[in-house]
Amino acid sequence: MTQWQVTLEFSGPLQRAMQTRELTVTGTGPCTLASILAALLVAQPRAAQALAVSAESVVTTLPPGLLVLRNRVLLPLKPQTSVAPGERLTLMPMISGG
């Protein structure tokens, strides 16, 4: 089985909740947004609280209001979106309010 590693940068309220600017997650199998987020949520329960999702739910539905960027380019927020092992992604929750 293929092993992968992806570095995640956190922005805004997610960075405050995680209490760090970045974290590297690892996994096996396909390297997709769903598998990356599931690995993050298992490793860091604070991320699950901040995104209001569980590791099981991201397999089919990614958190609403989450922006995922690769090299400052927005990725499609779909569970099956492929990511190359070793890449760096930025996770940025959309902020709303008045």
ABEGO torsion letter per residue (X at the ends): XBBBBBBBBBBEAAAAAAGBABBBBBBBEBBBAAAAAAAAAAABAAAAAAAGBBAAAAAABBBBGBBBBBGGBBBBBBAABBBBBGBBBBBBBBBBEX
